[in-house]
C-alpha cells in the first residue's frame, strides 16, 4: 500500500499565533508531528504552510515543505492545493495529519490509510475512540460520530449522539448514560479525486450549522469509514493550557 501524508501548518492561529513553531521539548512543534508522520510508513511526508518562517524551520530539520496560499479557510483546502500543484492521480491516497498533533501515534496514521486502501468504494476514512465520561459526552467541543455495522460513519455532531432517551427522563440535564458513544479524532485519509471535489464544493447547511467540514462530504454522498483508533491518541495543542499539558508530557 502506498500513501502520502500532508501536514497543513498555518502560522496565524488566533489563539496561539505562530503555533507550528512553538517550542516543545526544545524543538518546534511541527518537527514532532513530522517525525511521527515519517514513522508511519508513508512514501512521502510533506508540510504545507502559508508562512516562510515555517518553511525555513521545516527545511532546517530536513522536512519537505511547500508554500501554499494564505487565504485557505481549512486544512482540506490547503492539502487540495498541494495535490493540484503536485499533479497527483485521482486514486492516490493522502492522509491529513493536523499540524498541532505532536503526540499522534504513527500507527493511527497508517491505520486510516489502510482503511481506505481496503475499501475501494469509500472516498474518505477517519478514526474515533470511546467516550470516557458523561461530561465528555455532553461537551459540545467534543465531536461525536455514529457508525453503521460495516464501519461507515452515519453522522458527526457536536451534540450528544446517540441520545439515550430512557436515561434522560427529565430532558437534557438529566442524561445519565453515554454507553457506546464515540469521540471523533480529526485525522482523515482521502482519495485525491474525492479531496478535490470536496474542496471545490460550497459549504452545505449541515456544515454551517455544526461547523464540521466532514458533513459537507456526507452531504455530497461520500462514504466515510470510521474505525476505532488502534492506539489512544495524545492531546493536541489548541490552547495555551493544551500546550503546557503537552510540554509536560514530552519533557525530557
C-alpha positions in Angstrom: 0.0 0.0 0.0 1.2 3.5 -0.9 0.1 6.7 0.7 1.3 10.2 1.3 0.9 12.4 4.4 0.3 16.1 4.1 0.6 18.2 7.3 -1.2 21.6 7.0 0.7 24.2 9.2 -0.9 27.6 9.3 1.1 30.3 11.1 -1.7 32.7 12.0 -3.7 30.8 14.7 -6.0 33.1 16.6 -5.4 31.6 20.0 -1.8 30.6 19.5 -0.1 32.7 16.9 2.9 31.0 15.3 1.6 27.7 16.6 3.7 25.4 14.3 6.9 26.9 15.7 6.1 26.8 19.4 8.8 25.1 21.4 8.1 21.6 22.8 11.0 19.8 24.3 13.5 22.0 22.6 12.2 21.9 19.0 9.3 23.4 17.1 6.0 21.5 17.4 5.8 20.9 13.7 9.0 18.8 13.9 7.4 16.4 16.3 4.4 16.0 14.0 6.6 15.5 11.0 8.7 12.9 12.9 5.7 10.8 13.8 4.2 11.0 10.3 7.6 9.9 8.9 7.4 6.8 11.1 4.0 5.8 9.7 5.3 4.1 6.5 4.2 6.9 4.2 6.1 7.1 0.9 6.2 10.9 1.3 5.5 13.4 4.1 5.0 17.0 3.1 4.3 20.1 5.2 2.0 22.7 3.6 2.4 26.1 5.1 1.4 29.8 4.4 4.5 31.4 6.0 8.1 31.5 5.1 9.2 31.2 8.7 7.6 27.8 9.0 9.0 26.8 5.6 12.5 27.8 6.7 12.2 25.9 10.0 11.0 22.8 8.2 13.8 22.8 5.7 16.3 23.3 8.6 15.4 19.9 10.0 15.2 18.1 6.7 11.5 18.1 6.0 9.9 18.6 2.6 7.7 21.7 2.8 5.6 23.7 0.3 4.3 27.3 0.3 0.5 27.5 -0.2 -2.0 30.3 -0.3 -2.6 32.3 2.9 -6.4 32.6 2.0 -7.4 29.0 2.7 -10.1 28.6 5.3 -9.3 24.9 6.1 -6.5 22.4 6.1 -8.5 20.4 3.5 -8.2 23.3 1.0 -4.5 23.7 1.7 -4.0 20.0 1.0 -6.0 20.2 -2.2 -3.7 22.9 -3.4 -0.7 20.7 -2.7 -2.3 17.8 -4.6 -3.1 20.0 -7.6 0.4 21.5 -7.7 2.0 18.1 -7.4 -0.2 16.5 -10.1 -1.2 13.5 -8.0 -3.5 11.0 -9.6 -7.2 10.8 -8.6 -6.9 7.4 -6.9 -3.9 8.1 -4.8 -4.2 8.2 -1.0 -3.5 11.2 1.1 -3.6 11.4 4.9 -4.3 14.7 6.5 -2.3 14.9 9.8 -3.1 18.1 11.7 0.0 20.2 12.5 -0.9 20.6 16.1 -0.8 16.9 17.0 2.7 16.3 18.3 1.7 13.1 20.1 -0.2 11.5 17.2 0.6 7.7 17.1 2.3 6.7 13.8 0.2 3.5 13.8 -3.0 5.5 13.7 -1.8 7.4 10.6 -1.1 4.1 8.8 -4.4 2.7 10.1 -6.5 5.3 8.5 -4.7 4.9 5.1 -5.2 1.1 5.3 -8.9 1.6 5.9 -9.3 3.4 2.7 -7.0 1.1 0.8 -9.1 -1.9 1.7 -12.4 -0.3 0.8 -12.2 0.9 -2.8 -15.8 2.1 -2.8 -15.1 4.7 0.0 -13.9 8.2 -0.5 -12.7 9.0 3.0 -11.7 7.4 6.2 -11.2 8.7 9.8 -10.8 7.4 13.4 -12.6 7.5 16.6 -12.3 6.5 20.2 -14.6 5.6 23.1 -16.1 8.4 25.2 -14.9 8.1 28.8 -17.3 10.3 30.8 -20.7 11.9 30.9 -19.1 15.3 30.8 -17.2 14.4 27.6 -20.4 13.1 26.1 -22.3 16.3 26.8 -19.4 18.7 25.8 -20.2 20.4 22.5 -16.5 20.9 21.9 -16.2 17.1 21.6 -17.3 15.9 18.2 -19.2 12.6 18.2 -19.7 10.1 15.5 -22.3 7.3 15.0 -21.4 4.4 12.8 -23.2 1.6 10.8 -22.4 -2.0 11.4 -19.9 -2.1 8.5 -17.9 0.9 9.9 -19.5 3.7 7.8 -20.0 6.9 9.5 -23.7 7.8 9.7 -23.4 11.2 11.2 -21.0 13.6 13.1 -22.3 16.1 15.6 -21.3 18.3 18.5 -24.5 17.2 20.2 -24.5 14.1 22.4 -25.3 11.2 20.0 -26.6 8.6 20.1 -29.1 10.1 22.6 -30.1 7.7 25.3 -33.8 8.6 25.7 -34.7 6.4 28.6 -31.7 7.6 30.6 -32.8 11.2 30.4 -36.4 11.2 31.9 -36.4 14.9 32.6 -34.7 16.1 29.4 -31.1 17.2 28.6 -29.8 17.9 32.1 -31.0 14.5 33.4 -29.0 12.4 31.0 -27.1 9.7 32.9 -25.8 7.4 30.1 -23.0 7.7 27.5 -22.7 3.9 26.7 -21.4 3.1 23.2 -20.7 6.7 22.3 -17.7 7.5 20.2 -15.5 10.6 20.0 -14.2 11.6 16.6 -10.5 12.0 16.1 -9.6 14.6 13.5 -7.4 12.6 11.1 -8.5 11.9 7.5 -7.5 9.8 4.6 -8.8 10.8 1.2 -8.6 9.7 -2.4 -7.2 12.6 -4.3 -10.2 12.9 -6.6 -12.6 13.0 -3.7 -10.5 15.6 -1.9 -10.5 17.9 -4.9 -14.3 17.6 -5.3 -14.8 18.3 -1.6 -12.5 21.4 -1.8 -14.3 22.7 -4.9 -17.8 22.3 -3.3 -19.6 25.0 -1.4 -20.4 24.8 2.3 -23.7 22.9 2.9 -26.3 23.7 5.5 -25.3 20.9 7.9 -21.7 22.0 7.8 -22.7 25.6 8.5 -24.9 24.5 11.5 -22.4 22.3 13.2 -19.2 23.9 11.9 -17.9 20.4 10.9 -16.4 20.2 7.4 -16.9 16.4 7.2 -20.6 17.0 7.0 -20.0 18.5 3.5 -18.6 15.2 2.4 -21.6 13.4 3.7 -23.9 15.9 2.1 -22.2 15.1 -1.2 -22.8 11.4 -0.7 -19.3 10.3 0.3 -18.8 7.1 2.2 -16.6 7.9 5.2 -15.2 5.0 7.1 -14.7 5.4 10.8 -12.7 2.9 12.8 -11.7 2.8 16.4 -8.1 4.0 16.7 -5.5 1.3 17.2 -3.8 3.5 19.8 -5.3 6.1 22.1 -4.1 9.5 20.8 -2.4 12.0 23.0 -3.8 15.5 23.4 -3.5 18.1 20.7 -2.5 21.7 21.1 -5.4 24.1 20.7 -4.9 26.5 23.6 -2.1 27.7 25.9 -3.4 25.2 28.5 -3.1 22.4 26.0 0.4 23.5 25.0 1.5 23.4 28.6 0.0 19.9 29.0 1.8 18.6 26.0 5.1 20.2 27.1 4.7 18.4 30.4 4.1 15.1 28.8 7.0 15.5 26.4 9.5 16.9 28.8 12.9 15.1 28.7 
